[in-house]
Amino acid sequence: MLSKNELKYYSSLLIKKFRLEENKFIVEGKKIVEEALRSDYECEIIIASNEFAEKEKSFLDSTNKKIRLEKVSNLEFYKLKDTAAPQGIAAVFAKKRVNRKETEKIKDNLICCLDNISDPGNVGTILRNCDWFGVKNVLLTENCAEIFNPKTIRASMGSVFHLNIFEDSRNEDMKKLKKKGYNILCSDLEGENVFSFRFRKRSLLVFSNEANGPSKEIIKIADTKLTIPSYGKAESLNVASASAIILSEARKKII
């Protein structure tokens, strides 16, 4: 049985301050909990509402019996939810950070960097796009939204658990990759047409804050700026949408 103090403790993980202090995060929704359970993240507890437990008995029965499972009332579960229409299942996991030094071991031909993207929805969607196009390694600069923010995880649809994500990446990390032969390509409103650009075999794509554009440091490091040509009157393209187009084009030309 889940005590009131435990319920309060786990609900506190919806707040960034407590996620950082406890080095844990909470995941909500059947599909994303399922993806997280398949990953190598360590699960501390699964919490289900009585209603969910009744409807999804086979799903709960299929989970690892070594993981603590608690059922709570719908009202109690409401304290754990971050969505308007909760599905009635959540799970708590220990954080797993990828060491920044591991970037030196990357050998994939296509990798990505997210530069100062503060919106968790955009970060999560870009991570999902990376997963779709087979980009396994993603660098995030220190001003990006937290990957364990419930909104980031939800927007990624579980792709957070499929990728090697290097948080708080520094310019020197990209410089080292550049020395290894990676072509640093920065998306921007002005630059070479992505549809006619000839990608090198080893490329690092940088997606930046859509309001402010690439940081000065990124522009200094970048070999080339890429743009998606506009045919209408829109001032800009959402960075997550732009990432899907550029990743698609890059993947056509980089195996």
C-alpha positions in Angstrom: 0.0 0.0 0.0 1.2 3.4 -0.9 1.4 5.8 2.1 0.4 9.5 1.9 4.0 10.5 2.4 5.1 8.2 -0.5 2.4 9.6 -2.7 3.5 13.2 -1.9 7.2 12.2 -2.5 6.5 10.7 -5.9 4.2 13.6 -7.0 7.1 16.0 -6.1 9.0 14.5 -9.0 6.7 16.5 -11.3 8.8 19.5 -10.2 12.3 20.0 -11.7 13.9 20.9 -8.4 13.0 17.6 -6.8 13.9 15.6 -9.9 17.4 17.1 -9.7 17.7 16.5 -5.9 16.4 12.9 -6.0 18.0 12.0 -9.4 14.7 10.4 -10.4 11.9 11.2 -12.7 8.3 10.2 -13.3 6.7 8.8 -16.5 3.0 8.8 -17.2 0.9 6.9 -19.8 0.8 3.3 -20.9 2.9 3.5 -24.0 5.6 5.6 -22.5 5.8 3.5 -19.3 6.0 0.5 -21.5 8.9 2.0 -23.5 10.7 3.0 -20.3 10.3 -0.5 -18.9 11.9 -2.0 -22.0 14.9 0.3 -21.7 17.9 0.0 -19.4 16.6 2.7 -17.0 16.0 1.3 -13.5 12.3 1.4 -12.4 11.6 1.9 -8.7 7.8 1.7 -8.7 4.8 1.4 -11.0 1.6 3.1 -9.7 -1.8 2.4 -11.3 -5.2 3.7 -10.6 -7.8 1.0 -9.6 -9.7 1.8 -12.8 -6.6 1.2 -15.0 -5.7 -1.9 -13.0 -9.1 -3.4 -13.8 -9.0 -2.5 -17.5 -5.3 -3.4 -18.1 -4.8 -6.4 -15.8 -2.9 -8.4 -18.5 -0.5 -5.5 -19.0 0.3 -5.1 -15.3 0.6 -8.9 -15.0 3.2 -8.8 -17.7 5.5 -6.4 -15.9 8.6 -7.5 -14.0 7.4 -9.0 -10.7 10.5 -7.6 -9.0 9.3 -4.1 -9.6 7.0 -2.7 -6.9 3.5 -2.3 -8.1 0.9 -0.2 -6.2 -2.7 0.5 -6.9 -4.4 3.8 -5.8 -7.7 5.4 -6.1 -8.4 7.7 -9.1 -8.4 10.7 -6.8 -5.0 9.7 -5.4 -3.6 9.1 -8.9 -4.7 12.6 -9.9 -1.9 13.9 -7.7 0.7 12.2 -9.9 -0.7 13.3 -13.3 0.8 15.9 -15.6 -1.7 15.5 -18.3 -5.3 16.8 -18.7 -6.7 13.3 -19.3 -4.5 10.9 -17.3 -4.6 7.2 -18.4 -4.1 6.0 -14.8 -0.6 4.6 -14.9 2.8 6.1 -13.9 6.2 4.8 -13.1 9.3 6.3 -11.3 12.8 5.7 -12.7 16.3 6.5 -11.7 18.1 9.0 -14.0 20.9 7.7 -16.2 23.3 10.3 -17.5 25.5 9.6 -20.4 29.1 10.8 -19.7 30.1 13.7 -22.0 33.5 12.1 -22.6 31.6 9.3 -24.4 31.1 11.6 -27.3 34.7 10.9 -28.3 33.7 7.3 -29.0 30.8 8.2 -31.4 31.3 6.6 -34.9 27.9 7.1 -36.4 27.8 9.0 -39.7 24.9 11.3 -38.7 24.5 12.9 -35.2 22.6 15.9 -33.9 23.0 18.7 -31.5 20.2 20.8 -30.0 21.3 24.3 -29.2 19.5 26.4 -26.6 16.0 25.0 -27.4 14.0 25.8 -24.3 10.6 24.5 -25.2 10.2 20.9 -23.8 7.7 20.1 -26.5 10.1 21.0 -29.3 13.0 19.1 -27.6 10.9 16.0 -27.2 9.6 16.1 -30.8 13.1 16.6 -32.2 14.3 13.6 -30.2 11.4 11.6 -31.7 12.4 12.7 -35.2 16.0 11.7 -34.5 14.8 8.3 -33.4 12.7 7.9 -36.5 15.6 8.7 -38.8 18.0 6.5 -37.0 20.1 9.1 -35.2 21.2 7.4 -32.1 23.5 10.1 -30.5 22.2 13.6 -29.6 24.0 16.4 -27.9 22.1 19.0 -25.9 23.6 22.3 -24.9 23.2 23.4 -21.3 20.3 25.8 -22.0 18.0 23.2 -23.6 14.9 22.0 -21.9 15.5 19.1 -19.4 15.0 15.7 -21.1 13.3 14.3 -17.9 10.6 17.0 -17.9 7.3 15.2 -18.3 6.4 17.3 -21.4 9.7 16.4 -23.1 9.2 12.7 -22.4 5.6 12.8 -23.6 6.5 14.7 -26.8 9.2 12.2 -27.5 6.7 9.4 -27.3 9.3 7.3 -25.5 12.2 8.0 -27.9 14.1 9.5 -24.9 14.6 5.9 -23.9 16.1 4.8 -27.3 18.8 7.4 -27.7 22.2 8.3 -26.2 21.6 11.9 -25.1 24.5 14.0 -23.9 23.2 16.7 -21.8 25.1 20.0 -21.0 27.3 19.5 -24.0 30.0 22.1 -24.5 31.5 23.8 -27.6 34.7 21.8 -27.1 32.7 18.6 -27.6 31.7 19.7 -31.1 35.2 20.9 -31.8 36.5 17.4 -31.0 34.0 15.9 -33.3 35.0 18.4 -36.0 38.6 17.2 -35.6 37.4 13.7 -36.1 36.1 14.7 -39.5 32.5 15.6 -38.8 31.0 18.4 -40.9 29.2 20.8 -38.6 25.9 21.9 -40.3 23.8 24.6 -38.6 20.2 25.1 -39.6 19.2 28.8 -39.9 16.9 31.1 -41.8 19.7 31.9 -44.2 22.2 29.5 -45.7 22.6 26.9 -48.4 19.5 25.2 -49.7 19.2 21.8 -47.9 17.7 20.1 -50.9 20.7 20.8 -53.2 23.4 20.5 -50.5 25.9 17.7 -50.8 26.3 16.1 -47.4 29.6 14.6 -46.4 29.6 11.1 -45.0 30.1 12.3 -41.4 27.7 15.1 -40.4 26.6 16.8 -37.2 23.3 18.7 -37.6 22.7 21.6 -35.2 19.1 22.7 -34.5 18.8 26.0 -32.6 16.3 28.2 -30.8 13.9 29.4 -33.4 13.4 32.8 -31.8 17.1 33.7 -31.4 18.7 31.4 -34.0 22.1 29.8 -33.6 24.3 31.1 -30.8 27.5 33.0 -31.9 29.6 30.1 -30.6 27.8 27.6 -32.8 28.1 29.9 -35.9 31.9 30.1 -35.2 32.2 26.3 -35.1 29.8 25.5 -38.0 31.2 24.7 -41.4 28.0 25.5 -43.2 24.6 27.0 -42.5 21.6 25.2 -44.1 18.2 26.5 -44.7 14.8 25.2 -46.0 13.6 27.5 -48.8 10.3 29.3 -48.2 7.5 29.5 -50.8 4.9 31.4 -48.7 4.6 34.3 -46.3 5.3 32.5 -43.0 8.1 34.3 -41.0 9.7 31.1 -39.9 9.3 27.3 -39.5 8.9 25.6 -36.2 12.3 24.1 -35.2 10.8 20.6 -34.7 9.2 20.7 -38.1 12.4 22.0 -39.7 14.4 19.2 -38.0 12.2 16.5 -39.6 12.7 18.0 -43.1 16.5 18.3 -42.7 16.9 14.9 -41.1 14.9 13.3 -43.9 17.1 15.0 -46.5 20.3 14.2 -44.7 19.3 10.5 -44.3 18.7 10.2 -48.0 22.3 11.0 -48.7 24.1 9.6 -45.6 23.9 5.9 -44.9 
